[in-house]
Amino acid sequence: MSKSGALGKFILSLLIVPALFGLLAGPALAAGQQVSLSIGSGTSGGAFYMVGAALAQVVQKHEPNILMNSEATGGTSENIKLVVNKDTDIGMGMADDIVAAYEGRRAYENKPAKNLRVLMSGQTNTFHVITLAKSDIKKLSDIRGKRVSLGPAGAPFFGPDMLEQVVGLKKGVDYKGQYLGHDQAADALANGDIDVLIATLAYPSAAYSNLAMTHELRFIEFDAKDMKIVKEKFPFWRDSVIPKGTYKNAKAIRTPAVPVWLFTDKDQDPDVIYRVVKAIVENSKELGKIHPDAGKYQLKTAVKGINLPLHPGAEKYFKEKGVLGK
């Protein structure tokens, strides 16, 4: 072979190899290129839904080539399934359920969702236990023998887990549990179809704020003994309160709360995820004007408490900002 022929093949290889690598690694978002993303949020009447809509709106505003929409879902557990099955791109979910899925516990026993990757931490969700003021339910143990809404269908674990671990009540044995969306649960409590409802979401919830306008409510508190058990059994949960007046309540209500994470699939394009994270973190004040909890996705707390792998796109951004080691 002539020297000129060998040189030609060498040059051709320099062109082909990077092109093949680009195909294998996935395309970056080139100038003018558009990509569509979906974010699984929560049910109507809940803060997840409103926060998801705010995130989608702000990302698309500041990254016009990312066409992002928020999808109404059943909440954390459904969002995990949607992301695992690649039926949605980004999910919102409570930290302990995401960790359980990643580690192969609960519904994912023996089939861990190792493809999950975290984007960031943001808002917290607060455990609500609500009954009518005229009810004989005054503490958690009084739920024995009652009809209970445990939250939307996409959130089956934390309500039953909390009742069983804290006061020893087992679903289907010590009480009758069912899964209702927030608006449905509020209507069912008002109509006497259930005795008490459990919901883990940000306050104030539109569904329960509306209920408080027409019915006098009682919020069941966690006492010091209850909270100690919560911290031992559920390490992601923290001591919190629902402030006085949130639902016309006369005093602050002591109850647990859990961080909410944004998460995705490991195969999502790193450049796209980088841009999504950047748009959210750098516009947190704008997000907060749309919904208070949307404004809690901030740089100072974005990686706090996360013990699962970050998506490479998110990791790159947070390293650039100095909140992760290089």
C-alpha positions in Angstrom: 0.0 0.0 0.0 1.3 3.5 -0.8 2.1 6.0 1.9 -0.6 8.3 0.5 -3.2 5.4 0.7 -2.2 4.5 4.3 -2.4 8.2 5.3 -5.9 8.4 3.7 -7.1 5.4 5.8 -5.6 6.9 9.0 -7.4 10.2 8.4 -10.7 8.4 7.6 -10.4 6.5 10.9 -10.0 9.7 12.8 -13.3 10.8 11.4 -15.2 7.6 11.8 -14.2 6.7 15.4 -15.4 9.9 17.0 -18.6 9.7 15.0 -19.2 6.1 16.3 -18.4 7.2 19.8 -21.0 10.0 19.5 -23.6 7.5 18.5 -22.8 5.2 21.4 -22.6 8.0 23.9 -25.9 9.7 22.8 -26.3 13.0 21.1 -25.8 16.3 23.0 -28.4 19.0 22.5 -27.1 20.9 19.4 -28.0 24.4 18.5 -31.6 24.5 17.3 -32.2 20.8 18.2 -35.4 20.2 20.3 -36.1 17.4 22.7 -39.3 16.5 24.5 -39.3 15.6 28.2 -42.0 14.5 30.5 -42.1 14.8 34.3 -44.3 12.6 36.3 -45.8 14.6 39.2 -48.9 13.7 41.2 -52.7 13.8 41.4 -54.8 16.9 40.9 -55.4 18.6 44.3 -51.9 17.8 45.5 -48.7 20.0 45.5 -46.7 17.5 43.4 -48.9 18.3 40.4 -48.5 22.1 40.9 -44.7 21.8 41.5 -44.3 19.6 38.4 -46.1 22.1 36.3 -44.0 24.9 37.6 -40.7 23.0 36.9 -41.8 22.2 33.4 -42.8 25.8 32.7 -39.5 27.3 34.0 -37.3 24.8 32.3 -38.9 25.3 29.0 -38.8 29.1 29.4 -35.0 29.1 30.1 -34.2 26.2 27.8 -36.5 26.8 24.8 -35.2 23.7 23.0 -36.4 21.4 25.8 -40.1 20.9 25.4 -41.1 19.8 28.9 -44.5 18.8 30.1 -45.9 17.7 33.5 -48.0 14.6 33.7 -50.6 13.9 36.3 -49.9 10.6 38.0 -50.6 8.7 41.2 -47.5 10.0 42.8 -44.2 8.5 44.0 -44.7 4.8 43.4 -46.3 5.3 40.0 -43.5 7.7 39.0 -40.9 5.1 39.9 -42.6 2.6 37.7 -42.9 5.1 34.8 -39.2 6.0 35.0 -38.0 2.4 35.4 -40.1 1.4 32.3 -39.0 4.5 30.4 -42.6 5.7 30.0 -41.7 9.1 31.5 -38.3 10.9 31.6 -38.2 12.5 35.1 -40.1 11.6 38.2 -40.9 13.3 41.5 -40.8 11.1 44.5 -40.2 10.7 48.2 -36.7 9.7 49.1 -37.4 6.6 51.1 -39.5 5.0 48.4 -36.9 5.8 45.7 -34.2 4.2 47.9 -36.4 1.1 48.5 -36.9 0.7 44.7 -33.2 1.0 44.0 -32.3 -1.5 46.7 -35.0 -4.0 45.7 -37.3 -3.7 48.6 -41.1 -3.5 48.9 -42.7 -3.8 45.4 -39.2 -4.2 43.9 -38.1 -7.1 46.1 -35.7 -9.3 44.1 -35.8 -6.9 41.2 -33.9 -3.7 42.2 -34.4 -0.6 40.0 -30.7 -0.1 39.5 -31.3 2.2 36.5 -32.6 5.0 38.7 -30.5 8.1 39.1 -31.1 11.2 41.2 -31.2 14.8 39.9 -31.5 16.7 43.1 -33.4 17.1 46.4 -35.9 19.9 46.9 -39.2 20.2 48.8 -40.4 18.1 51.7 -43.7 16.2 51.9 -45.5 16.2 55.3 -47.5 13.4 56.8 -51.2 14.4 57.2 -53.6 12.4 59.3 -57.0 14.1 59.1 -60.4 13.3 60.5 -63.5 15.3 61.3 -63.5 17.2 64.5 -66.6 15.3 65.7 -64.8 12.0 65.2 -63.7 9.8 68.1 -60.2 9.5 66.6 -57.9 11.5 68.7 -54.6 9.7 68.5 -53.0 7.3 66.0 -54.0 4.1 67.9 -57.7 5.2 67.6 -57.5 4.3 63.9 -58.0 0.6 64.8 -61.2 -0.7 63.2 -61.7 2.4 61.1 -62.0 3.0 57.3 -58.9 4.8 56.1 -57.8 6.4 52.9 -54.1 5.8 52.5 -53.4 8.2 49.7 -53.4 8.0 45.9 -53.0 4.6 44.2 -49.4 5.5 43.3 -48.4 5.9 47.0 -49.1 2.5 48.7 -46.3 2.2 51.1 -45.7 5.0 53.5 -49.2 5.2 55.1 -49.4 1.5 56.0 -45.7 1.3 56.9 -46.0 4.3 59.3 -49.2 2.9 61.0 -47.6 -0.6 61.4 -44.3 0.6 62.7 -45.5 3.4 65.0 -48.7 2.0 66.5 -48.7 -1.7 65.4 -51.8 -1.4 63.1 -51.7 -3.7 60.1 -53.6 -2.9 56.9 -56.5 -5.3 56.3 -56.3 -6.7 59.8 -56.6 -3.7 62.2 -58.3 -1.3 59.8 -59.8 -1.2 56.3 -57.6 0.7 53.9 -58.3 2.0 50.5 -56.4 4.3 48.0 -58.1 7.5 47.0 -56.8 10.6 45.2 -56.7 13.8 47.3 -59.9 15.3 46.0 -61.7 11.9 46.3 -60.4 11.4 49.9 -61.6 14.9 50.9 -65.1 14.2 49.5 -65.2 10.7 51.1 -64.3 12.1 54.6 -66.9 14.9 54.2 -69.6 12.4 53.1 -68.8 9.9 55.9 -67.6 7.2 53.5 -64.2 7.0 55.3 -63.4 7.8 59.0 -59.9 9.2 58.5 -57.5 10.0 55.7 -53.7 9.9 55.4 -51.8 11.9 52.9 -48.1 12.7 52.5 -47.8 15.9 50.5 -46.8 19.5 50.8 -48.9 21.9 52.7 -51.2 23.6 52.0 -53.0 21.0 49.9 -55.8 22.6 47.8 -58.0 19.5 48.4 -57.7 19.7 52.2 -57.8 23.5 52.4 -61.1 23.4 50.6 -62.3 20.7 53.0 -61.3 22.9 55.9 -63.5 25.7 54.6 -66.6 23.6 54.9 -65.9 21.2 57.7 -64.2 21.4 61.1 -61.2 19.1 61.0 -59.0 17.4 63.5 -55.3 16.7 62.7 -53.8 13.7 64.5 -50.3 14.5 66.0 -47.3 12.4 66.5 -46.1 12.6 70.1 -42.5 12.4 71.3 -42.6 8.6 71.6 -44.2 8.3 68.1 -41.6 10.6 66.6 -38.7 8.6 68.2 -40.0 5.5 66.5 -40.3 7.3 63.2 -36.7 8.4 63.3 -35.5 4.9 64.2 -37.5 3.1 61.5 -37.5 5.7 58.7 -34.1 7.4 58.7 -35.1 9.8 55.8 -38.0 11.2 57.7 -37.6 14.2 60.0 -39.5 16.0 62.8 -41.7 18.7 61.4 -44.9 20.7 61.9 -47.9 21.8 59.9 -48.0 25.5 61.0 -50.9 27.0 62.9 -53.6 28.3 60.5 -52.5 26.2 57.5 -55.9 24.5 57.4 -57.7 26.7 60.0 -55.9 24.6 62.6 -55.7 26.4 66.0 -52.2 25.2 66.7 -49.1 23.8 65.0 -49.4 20.1 64.3 -46.3 17.9 65.0 -45.9 15.3 62.3 -43.1 13.7 60.2 -41.9 15.0 56.8 -39.7 13.4 54.1 -37.5 15.0 51.4 -38.7 14.9 47.7 -36.2 14.0 45.0 -36.2 14.5 41.3 -35.0 11.3 39.6 -34.5 9.8 36.1 -33.1 6.9 34.2 -29.4 6.4 33.8 -29.7 6.5 30.0 -31.1 10.0 29.8 -28.8 12.3 27.8 -26.3 13.9 30.2 -26.4 17.3 28.3 -30.1 17.5 28.5 -30.2 16.6 32.2 -27.4 19.1 32.9 -29.5 21.8 31.2 -32.7 20.8 33.2 -30.8 20.9 36.5 -29.2 24.2 35.7 -32.5 25.8 34.6 -34.2 24.7 37.9 -31.4 25.6 40.3 -30.6 29.0 38.8 -34.2 30.1 38.7 -35.4 28.9 42.1 -36.7 32.4 43.0 -38.9 32.5 39.9 -40.1 29.0 40.7 -41.0 30.1 44.2 -43.3 32.8 42.9 -45.2 30.1 41.0 -45.4 27.7 43.9 -43.6 28.0 47.3 -42.4 24.3 47.2 -41.1 24.7 43.6 -38.8 27.4 45.0 -37.1 24.9 47.4 -35.0 23.3 44.6 -31.9 25.3 45.5 -28.2 24.9 45.2 -27.5 24.9 48.9 -29.7 21.9 49.6 -29.8 20.2 46.2 -27.5 17.2 47.1 -28.1 17.2 50.8 -28.9 13.7 52.1 -28.8 11.9 48.8 -27.2 8.5 49.1 -28.0 7.1 45.6 -26.0 7.8 42.4 -26.6 11.1 40.8 -27.2 11.2 37.0 -23.9 12.2 35.3 -25.5 15.4 33.9 -26.6 16.5 37.4 -23.3 15.5 38.9 -21.4 17.6 36.3 -23.4 20.7 37.2 -23.0 20.3 40.9 -19.3 19.7 40.6 -19.0 22.9 38.6 -20.9 24.8 41.3 -18.6 23.4 44.0 -21.3 21.5 46.0 -19.7 18.1 45.1 -16.1 17.1 45.1 -14.3 17.3 41.8 
